[in-house]
Amino acid sequence: MARPQRSRDHKIIAGVCGGIADWLGWSPTVVRTLFVLSFVFPGPQAVFYLGAWILMPKQP
């Protein structure tokens, strides 16, 4: 499976959720909704997003 890349087409902030959705073959709306809902539980979601923003390359 190819490495996930930040989406240029499905981008709201940095394209991280859109890139993960493209990588999984899911709808970007589903990935964004799951990510926002994950904030109900304590954890490092914001750190994960910032790390993915820095580490995931943009799509060519």
C-alpha positions as CSV (number, residue, x, y, z in Angstrom):
1,M,0.0,0.0,0.0
2,A,1.3,3.4,-0.9
3,R,2.3,6.0,1.7
4,P,-0.5,8.5,2.6
5,Q,-0.1,12.0,1.3
6,R,-1.9,15.2,2.2
7,S,-4.7,15.9,-0.3
8,R,-4.7,18.9,-2.6
9,D,-8.3,18.4,-3.6
10,H,-10.0,17.4,-0.3
11,K,-8.4,20.1,1.9
12,I,-10.0,22.2,4.6
13,I,-7.0,23.0,6.8
14,A,-4.0,21.0,5.7
15,G,-5.4,18.1,3.8
16,V,-4.5,15.5,6.4
17,C,-7.9,14.0,6.8
18,G,-8.5,14.2,3.0
19,G,-5.2,12.4,2.4
20,I,-6.0,9.7,4.9
21,A,-9.4,9.3,3.2
22,D,-7.9,9.0,-0.2
23,W,-5.4,6.4,1.1
24,L,-8.2,4.3,2.7
25,G,-10.6,4.8,-0.2
26,W,-13.1,6.5,2.2
27,S,-15.1,9.7,1.9
28,P,-13.2,12.7,3.4
29,T,-16.3,13.7,5.3
30,V,-16.3,10.3,7.1
31,V,-12.7,10.7,8.1
32,R,-13.2,14.3,9.3
33,T,-16.3,13.3,11.3
34,L,-14.5,10.4,12.9
35,F,-11.6,12.7,13.8
36,V,-13.8,15.3,15.3
37,L,-15.8,12.7,17.3
38,S,-12.5,11.3,18.6
39,F,-12.1,14.5,20.6
40,V,-14.8,13.2,22.9
41,F,-12.2,10.8,24.3
42,P,-9.0,12.1,26.0
43,G,-5.9,11.5,23.9
44,P,-3.3,13.0,21.7
45,Q,-5.5,13.8,18.6
46,A,-4.3,17.3,18.2
47,V,-0.6,16.2,18.4
48,F,-1.3,13.4,15.9
49,Y,-2.8,16.0,13.5
50,L,0.0,18.4,13.8
51,G,2.6,15.6,13.4
52,A,0.8,14.3,10.3
53,W,0.7,17.8,8.9
54,I,4.5,18.1,9.3
55,L,5.4,14.5,8.2
56,M,2.9,13.7,5.4
57,P,4.1,15.0,2.0
58,K,1.7,16.9,-0.3
59,Q,0.3,15.1,-3.3
60,P,2.2,16.0,-6.5
